[in-house]
Amino acid sequence: MAHAWRYPAVFRSAVLAADPTPQPVSLDEAARQANEAAGWVEENWSTWLNTGLRILLILVVAFVLRMLVRRALTKLIERMNRSAQAVEGTALGGLLVNAERRRQRSEAIGSVLRSVSSFVILGTAGLMILGAFSIDLAPLLASAGVAGVAIGFGARNLVTDFLSGVFMILEDQYGVGDSIDAGVASGEVVEVGLRVTKLRGDNGEIWYVRNGEIKRIGNLSQGWATANIDVTVRPSEDLDHVRAVITTAAEAMAKEEPWNERLWGPVEILGLNEVLLDSMTVRLSAKTMPGKSLGVERELRWRIKRAFDAEGIRIVGGLPQQSDDEPKPDPTAGMAAPSAFASTTSPQSAAATPLTPPATPGPVTPGPNLTK
């Protein structure tokens, strides 16, 4: 074993593997290994330095760009909020949007944009760093593409919900406080998320609706609503008088609180909607605050009924109403006709009376004119 170092390196490795006992290293061998290590470091230090500087530059640029993009997105969201606040100062702005809706919408938009920008920037930086290490990115990108396709097929419902939520928020289709009809459920929007929308129904129940399941949306709180009323009166009423009474009642209602805020336009008399033999229908229409049309319709019916009662105009409906000029029905119409059997002297009564049997005859006394 003392002369093992004289053999070639292959035999020395075999001997060292067979004998795990550490062997002493000569000074010449140590010097040679040190020179090789120093030469290898001297040969590759420039490559290491270039690679390190390149990675450092990529990281610095990525983080600086990410910070600038996030700051720009934050300023954009703040500008959107300021625009909404400017609209809120107008007559209709406070009714179209509210603070909670603006806050949730801005937070959702900002979160989505910041997440997308961070993913794109940091993902690109990661690929550039791998390229700096001379790693072939083609297999990695191909594997990532296949994995993305597989995940997309497996979680297509989740992807659909997320994309639908993003476009819904960006397009501002509805927000917190709106009353909507989403097809699968209807109610007031309580919370808007990227995957699920939370609704409160008419009976207080909470509906969790996936955004991907919403095929159509009817927003009952945006813009304005319409109150439609049909008033049915007798065909003999004076139409000009009816129009004047309705107009007076509607104008009085529009000047009182809180109807002056809920009515966004004058009550219009559209004309006769239906004319029948026993009635005619007058249609009214009014533009109202969103979600307040039912209350306006009830109040307007109440006032029109009171005004008609004061003017002697009768509202009809259902069964045909009889006019005051028509003769009253004969009270004896429902009575049965008199019977011939009611009179004891009528032939029918006599014929129905049982016959009285004749009396028993007595002995016959011959008269004086009878002779033998």
C-alpha positions as CSV (number, residue, x, y, z in Angstrom):
1,M,0.0,0.0,0.0
2,A,3.0,2.3,0.5
3,H,3.7,2.2,-3.3
4,A,0.1,2.7,-4.4
5,W,0.6,6.3,-5.5
6,R,3.1,5.1,-8.2
7,Y,0.3,3.4,-10.1
8,P,-1.9,5.3,-12.6
9,A,-4.9,7.3,-11.4
10,V,-7.3,4.5,-12.3
11,F,-5.5,2.0,-10.1
12,R,-5.2,4.5,-7.3
13,S,-9.0,5.2,-7.4
14,A,-9.7,1.4,-7.3
15,V,-7.3,1.0,-4.3
16,L,-8.9,4.0,-2.5
17,A,-12.4,2.6,-3.1
18,A,-11.3,-0.8,-1.7
19,D,-9.5,0.8,1.2
20,P,-11.6,3.7,2.7
21,T,-8.7,4.7,5.0
22,P,-7.6,8.3,4.0
23,Q,-4.2,8.3,2.3
24,P,-1.7,11.0,2.7
25,V,-1.3,13.4,-0.2
26,S,2.0,14.5,-1.3
27,L,3.0,18.2,-1.6
28,D,3.4,17.9,-5.3
29,E,-0.1,16.5,-5.8
30,A,-1.6,19.2,-3.5
31,A,0.3,21.9,-5.5
32,R,-0.9,20.5,-8.7
33,Q,-4.6,20.4,-7.6
34,A,-4.3,24.0,-6.3
35,N,-2.9,25.2,-9.6
36,E,-5.7,23.4,-11.5
37,A,-8.3,25.0,-9.2
38,A,-6.7,28.5,-9.5
39,G,-6.5,28.1,-13.3
40,W,-10.2,27.0,-13.5
41,V,-11.2,30.0,-11.4
42,E,-9.1,32.4,-13.4
43,E,-10.5,30.9,-16.6
44,N,-14.2,31.2,-15.6
45,W,-14.3,34.2,-13.2
46,S,-15.2,36.5,-16.1
47,T,-18.1,34.3,-17.1
48,W,-19.3,34.1,-13.5
49,L,-19.1,37.9,-13.2
50,N,-20.9,38.5,-16.5
51,T,-23.7,36.0,-15.5
52,G,-24.0,37.5,-12.0
53,L,-24.2,41.0,-13.3
54,R,-26.7,40.0,-16.0
55,I,-28.9,38.3,-13.4
56,L,-28.6,41.3,-11.1
57,L,-29.5,43.6,-13.9
58,I,-32.5,41.5,-14.8
59,L,-33.8,41.5,-11.2
60,V,-33.3,45.2,-10.8
61,V,-35.1,46.0,-14.1
62,A,-37.9,43.6,-13.3
63,F,-38.5,45.0,-9.8
64,V,-38.3,48.6,-10.9
65,L,-40.6,47.9,-13.8
66,R,-43.0,46.1,-11.5
67,M,-43.0,49.0,-9.1
68,L,-43.6,51.6,-11.9
69,V,-46.4,49.6,-13.4
70,R,-48.1,49.1,-10.0
71,R,-47.8,52.7,-9.2
72,A,-49.3,53.6,-12.6
73,L,-52.2,51.3,-12.0
74,T,-52.8,52.7,-8.6
75,K,-52.9,56.3,-10.0
76,L,-55.3,55.0,-12.7
77,I,-57.7,53.5,-10.1
78,E,-57.5,56.8,-8.1
79,R,-58.4,58.7,-11.2
80,M,-61.4,56.5,-11.8
81,N,-62.5,57.1,-8.2
82,R,-62.1,60.8,-8.7
83,S,-64.2,60.7,-11.9
84,A,-66.9,58.8,-10.0
85,Q,-66.8,61.3,-7.2
86,A,-67.3,64.1,-9.8
87,V,-70.3,62.3,-11.2
88,E,-71.7,61.8,-7.7
89,G,-71.9,65.6,-7.3
90,T,-74.4,65.8,-10.1
91,A,-78.2,65.4,-9.8
92,L,-78.2,61.7,-11.0
93,G,-74.7,60.6,-10.1
94,G,-75.5,59.7,-6.5
95,L,-78.3,57.5,-7.7
96,L,-76.3,55.7,-10.4
97,V,-73.3,54.7,-8.3
98,N,-72.5,54.4,-4.6
99,A,-69.4,54.4,-2.5
100,E,-69.3,50.7,-1.8
101,R,-69.8,49.7,-5.4
102,R,-67.0,52.0,-6.5
103,R,-64.7,50.7,-3.8
104,Q,-65.2,47.1,-4.6
105,R,-65.0,47.6,-8.4
106,S,-61.8,49.6,-8.1
107,E,-60.3,47.1,-5.7
108,A,-61.2,44.2,-8.0
109,I,-59.9,45.9,-11.1
110,G,-56.7,47.0,-9.4
111,S,-56.1,43.6,-8.0
112,V,-56.5,41.9,-11.3
113,L,-54.3,44.3,-13.2
114,R,-51.6,44.2,-10.6
115,S,-51.6,40.4,-10.5
116,V,-51.4,40.2,-14.2
117,S,-48.6,42.7,-14.5
118,S,-46.6,41.1,-11.7
119,F,-47.0,37.6,-13.3
120,V,-45.9,38.8,-16.7
121,I,-42.9,40.8,-15.5
122,L,-41.6,38.3,-13.0
123,G,-42.3,35.4,-15.3
124,T,-40.4,37.0,-18.1
125,A,-37.5,37.8,-15.7
126,G,-37.4,34.2,-14.5
127,L,-37.1,32.9,-18.0
128,M,-34.3,35.4,-18.8
129,I,-32.5,34.3,-15.7
130,L,-32.7,30.7,-16.8
131,G,-31.5,31.7,-20.2
132,A,-28.5,33.4,-18.6
133,F,-27.5,30.0,-17.1
134,S,-27.4,28.6,-20.7
135,I,-30.4,26.4,-19.9
136,D,-32.4,25.3,-23.0
137,L,-35.9,26.8,-22.5
138,A,-37.6,25.0,-25.4
139,P,-38.4,21.8,-23.4
140,L,-39.5,23.9,-20.4
141,L,-41.8,26.1,-22.5
142,A,-43.2,23.0,-24.2
143,S,-43.9,21.3,-20.9
144,A,-45.4,24.5,-19.5
145,G,-47.7,24.7,-22.5
146,V,-48.8,21.1,-22.2
147,A,-49.4,21.6,-18.4
148,G,-51.3,24.7,-19.1
149,V,-53.6,23.0,-21.6
150,A,-54.2,20.1,-19.2
151,I,-55.0,22.5,-16.4
152,G,-57.2,24.5,-18.6
153,F,-59.3,21.5,-19.6
154,G,-59.5,20.2,-16.1
155,A,-60.4,23.6,-14.5
156,R,-62.3,25.1,-17.4
157,N,-65.3,26.0,-15.2
158,L,-62.9,27.9,-12.9
159,V,-61.3,29.7,-15.8
160,T,-64.7,30.6,-17.3
161,D,-65.9,32.0,-14.0
162,F,-62.7,34.0,-13.6
163,L,-62.8,35.5,-17.1
164,S,-66.5,36.2,-16.8
165,G,-65.9,38.0,-13.6
166,V,-63.1,40.1,-15.0
167,F,-65.1,41.3,-18.0
168,M,-68.1,41.8,-15.8
169,I,-66.2,44.1,-13.5
170,L,-64.4,45.9,-16.4
171,E,-67.6,46.6,-18.2
172,D,-69.4,47.6,-15.0
173,Q,-72.5,45.5,-15.7
174,Y,-73.6,45.6,-12.1
175,G,-72.3,46.4,-8.7
176,V,-73.1,46.3,-4.9
177,G,-76.6,47.6,-4.2
178,D,-78.0,46.9,-7.7
179,S,-81.1,44.8,-8.1
180,I,-80.5,42.4,-10.9
181,D,-82.1,39.4,-12.6
182,A,-79.3,36.9,-13.4
183,G,-81.6,34.2,-14.8
184,V,-80.6,31.5,-12.3
185,A,-81.4,33.9,-9.4
186,S,-82.5,37.5,-8.8
187,G,-82.1,39.9,-5.9
188,E,-79.9,42.7,-4.6
189,V,-76.2,42.4,-5.1
190,V,-74.4,42.0,-1.8
191,E,-70.8,41.2,-3.0
192,V,-69.1,41.0,-6.3
193,G,-66.1,38.7,-6.8
194,L,-64.0,37.4,-9.6
195,R,-65.6,34.0,-9.4
196,V,-68.8,34.3,-7.5
197,T,-71.5,37.0,-7.2
198,K,-73.5,37.1,-3.9
199,L,-77.2,38.1,-4.2
200,R,-79.9,38.6,-1.5
201,G,-83.3,37.4,-2.6
202,D,-86.7,38.9,-1.8
203,N,-87.2,36.6,1.2
204,G,-83.8,37.3,2.6
205,E,-82.0,34.2,1.3
206,I,-78.4,34.5,0.0
207,W,-77.7,33.2,-3.5
208,Y,-74.1,32.4,-4.6
209,V,-74.1,32.6,-8.4
210,R,-71.0,31.6,-10.4
211,N,-70.1,34.3,-12.9
212,G,-69.6,31.7,-15.6
213,E,-73.3,30.5,-15.2
214,I,-74.7,34.0,-15.8
215,K,-75.8,34.1,-19.5
216,R,-77.9,37.2,-19.2
217,I,-78.2,40.1,-16.7
218,G,-81.1,42.4,-16.2
219,N,-80.1,45.4,-14.1
220,L,-83.0,47.0,-12.5
221,S,-81.0,49.8,-10.8
222,Q,-79.1,51.5,-13.6
223,G,-80.5,54.5,-15.5
224,W,-84.2,54.8,-14.7
225,A,-87.4,52.8,-14.3
226,T,-90.9,53.2,-15.8
227,A,-94.2,53.2,-13.9
228,N,-97.1,52.1,-16.1
229,I,-100.7,52.4,-14.8
230,D,-104.0,51.4,-16.5
231,V,-107.2,53.3,-15.3
232,T,-110.5,51.7,-16.4
233,V,-113.6,53.9,-16.4
234,R,-117.1,53.8,-17.8
235,P,-117.3,54.5,-21.6
236,S,-119.8,57.3,-20.9
237,E,-117.2,59.4,-19.0
238,D,-115.9,62.6,-20.6
239,L,-112.4,62.0,-21.7
240,D,-111.3,65.6,-21.3
241,H,-112.6,65.6,-17.8
242,V,-110.8,62.4,-17.0
243,R,-107.6,63.8,-18.4
244,A,-107.8,67.0,-16.4
245,V,-108.5,65.1,-13.1
246,I,-105.5,62.7,-13.7
247,T,-103.2,65.6,-14.6
248,T,-104.1,67.6,-11.5
249,A,-103.6,64.6,-9.2
250,A,-100.2,63.8,-10.9
251,E,-99.0,67.4,-10.7
252,A,-99.9,67.6,-7.0
253,M,-98.0,64.3,-6.3
254,A,-94.9,65.6,-8.2
255,K,-94.6,68.6,-5.9
256,E,-94.7,66.7,-2.6
257,E,-91.9,64.8,-0.7
258,P,-90.5,62.2,-1.4
259,W,-92.3,61.8,-4.8
260,N,-90.6,64.9,-6.2
261,E,-87.3,63.0,-6.1
262,R,-88.6,59.6,-7.2
263,L,-90.4,61.0,-10.2
264,W,-87.9,61.9,-12.9
265,G,-90.4,63.3,-15.3
266,P,-94.0,64.3,-15.7
267,V,-96.8,61.7,-15.7
268,E,-97.8,61.2,-19.3
269,I,-101.2,60.2,-20.4
270,L,-100.5,58.0,-23.4
271,G,-104.2,57.7,-24.4
272,L,-106.8,55.0,-24.6
273,N,-105.3,51.6,-24.4
274,E,-108.6,49.6,-24.8
275,V,-112.2,50.5,-25.5
276,L,-115.0,48.0,-24.8
277,L,-118.8,48.1,-24.6
278,D,-118.8,48.4,-20.8
279,S,-115.4,50.1,-20.1
280,M,-112.4,52.0,-21.5
281,T,-108.8,51.9,-20.3
282,V,-106.6,55.0,-20.0
283,R,-102.8,54.3,-19.9
284,L,-100.4,56.4,-17.9
285,S,-96.6,56.3,-17.9
286,A,-93.9,58.0,-15.8
287,K,-90.1,57.8,-15.6
288,T,-89.0,57.1,-12.0
289,M,-85.9,56.5,-9.9
290,P,-84.5,53.0,-10.4
291,G,-86.2,50.5,-8.1
292,K,-89.0,52.9,-7.1
293,S,-91.5,52.3,-9.8
294,L,-93.8,50.1,-7.8
295,G,-94.1,52.6,-5.0
296,V,-94.9,55.4,-7.5
297,E,-97.5,53.2,-9.1
298,R,-99.3,52.5,-5.8
299,E,-99.3,56.1,-4.7
300,L,-100.5,57.4,-8.1
301,R,-103.4,54.9,-8.1
302,W,-104.3,56.0,-4.6
303,R,-104.4,59.7,-5.6
304,I,-106.3,59.1,-8.9
305,K,-108.9,57.0,-7.0
306,R,-109.5,59.8,-4.5
307,A,-109.6,62.4,-7.2
308,F,-112.2,60.4,-9.2
309,D,-114.3,59.9,-6.1
310,A,-114.3,63.6,-5.5
311,E,-115.4,64.3,-9.2
312,G,-117.9,61.5,-9.4
313,I,-115.9,59.4,-11.9
314,R,-116.5,55.7,-11.4
315,I,-113.6,53.2,-11.9
316,V,-114.9,50.0,-13.3
317,G,-113.4,46.6,-13.8
318,G,-114.2,42.9,-13.5
319,L,-117.9,42.3,-14.0
320,P,-119.8,44.8,-16.2
321,Q,-121.2,47.7,-14.3
322,Q,-124.9,48.8,-14.7
323,S,-125.6,52.3,-15.6
324,D,-127.8,54.5,-13.4
325,D,-130.2,55.2,-16.3
326,E,-131.0,51.5,-16.8
327,P,-134.3,50.3,-15.3
328,K,-134.1,48.3,-12.2
329,P,-134.8,44.6,-12.4
330,D,-138.3,43.4,-11.7
331,P,-138.4,42.0,-8.1
332,T,-141.1,39.4,-9.2
333,A,-138.9,38.1,-12.0
334,G,-137.7,35.3,-9.7
335,M,-141.2,34.3,-8.6
336,A,-143.0,31.3,-10.0
337,A,-146.1,31.8,-12.2
338,P,-149.5,31.3,-10.5
339,S,-150.9,27.8,-10.8
340,A,-154.4,26.9,-12.0
341,F,-154.7,24.5,-9.0
342,A,-154.6,27.4,-6.6
343,S,-158.2,28.3,-7.3
344,T,-160.9,25.9,-5.9
345,T,-163.3,26.9,-8.6
346,S,-161.1,26.2,-11.6
347,P,-161.8,23.1,-13.8
348,Q,-158.4,21.8,-13.1
349,S,-158.9,22.0,-9.3
350,A,-162.4,20.4,-9.7
351,A,-161.0,17.6,-11.8
352,A,-158.3,17.0,-9.2
353,T,-160.8,16.9,-6.3
354,P,-161.9,13.4,-5.4
355,L,-165.5,12.5,-6.0
356,T,-168.0,12.2,-3.1
357,P,-169.7,8.8,-3.0
358,P,-173.6,9.0,-3.4
359,A,-175.9,8.5,-0.4
360,T,-177.7,5.1,0.1
361,P,-181.2,5.1,-1.5
362,G,-184.4,4.5,0.7
363,P,-187.8,2.9,-0.1
364,V,-189.6,4.5,-3.1
365,T,-193.1,5.6,-2.4
366,P,-195.3,5.5,-5.5
367,G,-196.9,8.7,-6.5
368,P,-200.5,9.3,-7.1
369,N,-200.2,9.1,-10.8
370,L,-198.7,5.6,-10.7
371,T,-201.3,2.9,-11.4
372,K,-201.0,-0.7,-11.7
